[in-house]
Amino acid sequence: MRRRVLLLVGATTSLVLIAFLLPLAVLIQNVAEDRAVQAATVRAQSLSALVATTEGEARALSVAQVDPAATVFLADGTSLGVPAERTSLVELAFRGASESGYVQGGLEIVFAVGGPTGTIAVIRSFVSDARLSEGVGRAWLLLAGLGVVLLGVSLVVADRLARSLVRATISLAAVSHRLARGELDARADPAAPGEVGVVATALNGLAGRISDLLREERETIADLSHRVRTPLMALRLDAEALDRPDDAERIGAGVDAVQRAVTLVIEQARRRGDDPAGDSDAAEVVRERVAFWLVLAEDTDREVGVDVPGGPLPVAVPRADLEAGVDALLGNVFAHTPDGTGFRVSLEGLPDGGARLVVADAGPGMDAAAVRRGSSGSGSSGLGLDIVRRTAEASGGGLRVGTSEHGGLLVTVDLGPRA
């Protein structure tokens, strides 16, 4: 922007200076020529009276004193003053015509001096090119210097103006980037020049509105958490009151999982706008979550294949987010396939770091469009795969949906490496 403003001002100022200085330079040239010609004409006219009224040595002395650069051609063929060639213009003057014309080296001016019997003499005055352009070079240099100064001043003023505009624009962009990173207290300077100040005011209003909406969202989620925890507590008490310890333990574990999910949602809402950076051991998390779901798999007669390496696989996903993602994938298997449908969970490290989690089942399959948020073909919320997708993309990976070798759903999740 700054360079464009300078180019625009420089081009505009140059055009104005050219349109102003060129005619002025031509005018100076013409004025210098007119001044030189007028001076020669005055001297020649002064000499005309002397030539007409004097003769002999007095005439020659008068010519040398009045105009040392003049030549007087007499009717008898002799000449006085500066020796010069008898040109066609001089011959024309003997016929009574006083003229001027350019010759090699300057301007020739001839005057016919009349007498009782006709033209008795012709006065020739020569103005050299140096005299015609005397002072023009110096005036042109002054004009050129004036033009350079005016152009420099205009560029300096334009640079200061452009710098203020660019500085305000860069500051505005920096504030927008800070807001994008979650620094909701960032504000632009509304005193910026021109329309940039208007944009800064609008951006500040938008940032304030976003802060208000996030605050309302946190308050709503916090209120929801209190409403959900009370029924969960009652459900836990009912589970502990069951006669069969195995059922009580299983239902209690489910209540704990729901409690953890609610706590995770609250924590995510509180840190909204901050960088949720974190990492975890994908192998450890997947083993734990698969072990949790194996109990339900046994109850529903599902054959489960597990291929998880024993060593750690660090990924750039917080542990709570990775647990929620794995639970969403395994929960989809139980929710969208009939009892007795087997599935397989495999985890492997990637060459550049990170891990690849694959969940494949032998169920009826699912449309790839189900990865879109809110899309579901079985009456569920349609958020499961979207939660996994956002978790994977936040780590620098991604999610792909395909068909398994048994015709069921194949979900491949790439998790980015730990920084």
N, C-alpha and C positions, 0 to 999 in steps of 0.2 A: 504494500500500500504506500509506504513512504517513497519508494523508488518511483512508483507511478505518479504520485503527486508531483515529485520533482521533475519528472519528464514532462508532465502536462504544463506545469508553470514555466519550465525552461522553453518549451516549444512555443507557448503563447507569447511569452515575453520577447523571444527572438523574432517572431512574426511582427509584433508591434514595433520593435526597434528597427527592423528592416523597412517596414512601411513608413516610418518616421525619418530615419537617418538617410536613406538613399535619396529621397527628394531634396533633403536639406543639403546633402553633399553636392548634388547637381546644381542646386541654387548657389552654393558658395562658388562653384566653378564659373557659373555664368556671371556672378557679381564681380569676380576677379577679372574676367575677360572684359566686361563692360567698363570697369574702372581703368584698366590699361588702355583700352581703345579710346575712352573719353579723354584721358590725359594726352594721348598722342594727337587726338583731334583738336583739342584746345591749343596745343603748341603749334600745330600746322595752321590753324586759322589765324593765330597771332602772327605767324610768319608771312601769311598771305599779304597783309597790308604793307609790310616792310618790303617784300619783293616787288610789289606794284609801285612803290614810291621811291625806291632807291636804285642806284646803278653802280656798277664797277666794284671797287674795293669796299665801299660802304655796304653794298648788298651782300658781299661774301662775308663781311664781318658780322652783319646782322644774322645771317643764317647760322654761323658758328656759335653765336651767343644765345640765340633763342632756342634752337633745337639742334644740338650737336649730332643727333642721330638721323637728321632729315637730309634729303637730297633734293635739290632744286634743278629741274631740267628747263633750260631756256629755249626759246623758239629758234635760236640760231644753232642749236645742236650742242651747245656747251652745258656743263652742269656745275653746281656748287655744292659744298658740303661733303657728305660721305659718298665715296664712289659707289655707284650701283648700276645695275644693268637696266637698259631702257626696255621695259617689258611692254607687252601688249596692253596692259592696263594703263600704262603711262601714255601710250599712243592714243588710247581711247579718251584720256583726260584732255589731250590737246584738241580734241573735237568738242570739248565743253562739258564732259560728263565726269563728275567726281564720284569715284567708286572705291570699294575695298574688296579684297579677296585674299584667300589663304594661298600662300606659296610655301615652298620648302623652307622650314625653319621658323615660320611665324605668319604674321598677318601684314599685308601691304595695303596702305591707305594713300590714295592720290587725290589731290585737290587742284582743280584748274584755276589759275589766276588770270582773270580777264583784264583786258586793256581796251583802249579806243579802237584798235584794229582787230580785236579778237583775243584769243588766248595767247598771252605773252610768256607764260611759264607754268610748269606743273610741279607741285610740291609733293614729294613722296616721303611718307613716314612709315617706317618699318617697326613692328612690335614683335619681338621674338617670343617663342613658345615659353621661355622662362619667365618673361614679363607677363604673359597672359595667364600663367598659372602661379604667379607669385603669391605665397602665403596659403595656397590651397592645400599643399601637403601637410603643413602644420595644423590647419583647421580640420583636415580629415583625421589626423592622428588624435586630435582632441575629441572629435566625434566618436572615433572608435573607442577611445578610453572611457568616454561617457557611457557608451553602449555596454562595455564590459562591466563597468561599475553598476549600472542599472540592472544588468542581468545577474551579477553577483548578489546584489541586495535582494532582488526578487527570489533567488534561490535560497538565500539564508532565511528570509521570512517564511518561504514555503517549507523549508526543512524544519523550522521550529514548529510551524503549524502541523505538519505531517507527523513530527515526532510526538507531539501531544496527542494527536488522534491515535497513532499506533500504540503509544504507551497505554492509553485508555482502553483500546481494543484488546491488547494483550492482557491487561489486568482483568478485563471482563471475561476473557477466555479462561484465565487462571481460576477465577472464582467459579465458573461453570464446571471446570475439571474437579475442583475441590468438592463441589456439591455432588458430582458424580461419584466421587470416592466415599461419600457419606459424611463429609464435614458440613453438616447442616447449619453451623454457625457462621459459615463464610458469607460475606456480604460484599457487593460491588459498591463503587463510589458513585453516588447519584449526581455528584457535581462534575462529572466528566463532560467534555464539550459536546454540544449539539445533540444529535439523535442518540449518540452513545450513552449519554446520561439518561435518556428515556428508556433505553434497553436495560441499563443498570437498575433503574427503579423497578421495572417490570420483573427483572430477574430476582431482585430482593423480595418482591411480593410473592413470587412463586416459591422461593426458598422458605419464606415464612409459612405459606400455606402447606407445603410439604411437611414441615416440622409439626404443624398443628394436626395434620392427618395422622402422622406417625404416633404422636402422643395419644390421640384418641384411640388408635388401633391398639397400642400397648395397654391402655386402660381397659379396653373391651376384652382383650385376651386375659388380662389379670383377673377381671371379674368372672370370666368364663371358667378360669382355673379353679376359683373358689367354689363355683357351682358344681363342677365335675368332681372335685375331691370328696365332697360329702357323700354322694352316691357310691363312690369307690370305697370309701371307708365302710359303708354299710355292707357292700358286697364282700369285702374282706372278712367282716365279722360273720357273715352268713357262711363263707367258705370254711372258716375255722370251726364253725358249729357242725359241720358235716360229720357223719359217723365214720366214713371211710377215710383214713389218713391220706391215701393216695389221691383221692379226689380233692381233698382239701388242699393238698400241696400243689396239685396241678392248677386248680382254679386260683389259688393264691399267687402262683407264678404268673398267670394271665393278668390278674389284677395289678401285679407289680409292673408288668410290661406296659399296661395302659397308663399306670402312674408315671413311668419313665417317659412315655410319649407325651403326656400332658406337660411334664416338667421341661422336656426338650422344646416344645412349642413356645412355652413361656420364655425360656432363655433366648431362643432365636428372636422372639419379638423384642426382647429388651436390648439385644445387641444389633437390632436392625439399623443399617447404615454404617456399622463398623465392619471391619474385615474379619470374617469368621475363619481366619486361617487356623490351621491345626493339622495334625497328622495322626495316623494310627497304624497298627499292624493289621493288614487286611487278613492274613492267614488266621490270626488269633480270633478276630471278630467273626469271620465266616464259620470257623469251627464251633464257636460258642452258640451262634444263632442257629446253625444246623442242628446242633445237639438239642436245643430248645424245641425245635419243630419236629424232631424225630419222635417225640412222645405222641404228638397228634398224628404223625404219619403211621405209627403202629396201630393206633385206634381206628384208622380209616383204611387199613390194609394196603398201604402204599409201599412199593419197593423204592428205596432211596439209594442212589449211588453218590458217593462223596469222594472227590479227588482234590485234596487240599495239601499243599506241601507242609512239612513240619517246621521249616525255618521261617523267620520273619519276612514279611513283604511290606515294607513301609510305603504308604500312599499319602497323598496330600488331601486327606479327608478326615475331619474330626471323627472321633470314635462314635459319638452319638449319632451323627449323620449317616455314617456307614452302617451302623446297626439298624437304623430306620430304613435304609435302602434295601438291605438284605431281607429284613422282615417284610418289606413291600413285595419283593420278588417272590419269596416263598409263600406269602399270604395269597398272592394271585393264583399260585398253583392250586392251593386248597379251595379257593373261592370259585375258580372257573373250570375246574376239572372234576369229574365224578369220583366218588370213593373207589379205591383200588387202582387209580392211575399212578404209575410210577414217575419219578423225575430224577434228574441228576444235577449235582452241583459240582462245578470244577473251578479251580483257581490256579492261575499260573503267573509267573513273573514275566514282564515285558523286557525286551533287550535294552531299551533306553531307560529303564526304571519304571516303577509303577506296577500295576497288576491288571489282569484280565479275568473277570468273573463271568462265568457262563452258567445259565440255568436253563435246562431243557426238559420238557415234559412230553408225555405220550398222549396228551389230551386232544380235544377237537381243534386246537389252534385258536388264533386270535388275529383279527385284522391289524395290519401294521398301523392303521390310523389310530389305534388305541393308545399310542404313545403321546397323542395330543392331550393336553390338560382338559379334564372333564369329559373325555370320550370313553365310553364304556358300553359294552353290549349286553351286560348282565345285570343292569340295575344298580351297580356300585357307583361310588363317587367319581371313578375315573381318574383318580389322582396318583395311584400307586406308581405306574411307570413314569409319570411326569416327575414325581419326587426323585426317583432314581436317576432320571435324565439330568435334572438340575444339579444333583449331587455330583454326578460324573463330570458334567461340563464345568462346574466350579473348580474341579481339581485339574482341569486341562485335558480331560478325556472326553468320552461320549458314550452313547447308547445306540445299539442297533437291534432291530427286531426282525426275526426270520422264522423259518420252519425247521423243526428238528428232524432228525433222521427217522423218527417214528411218526411224523406228521403233526406233531404238536407244536407248541410255541417254543422258540429259541430266542433267548434274550442274552445279548453279549454286552457287557459293561466294561469299558476301559477306564481305569482309575489312574490319574496322573501321579508322577513320582514326587516324593517329598523333596522340598527345596533344600 
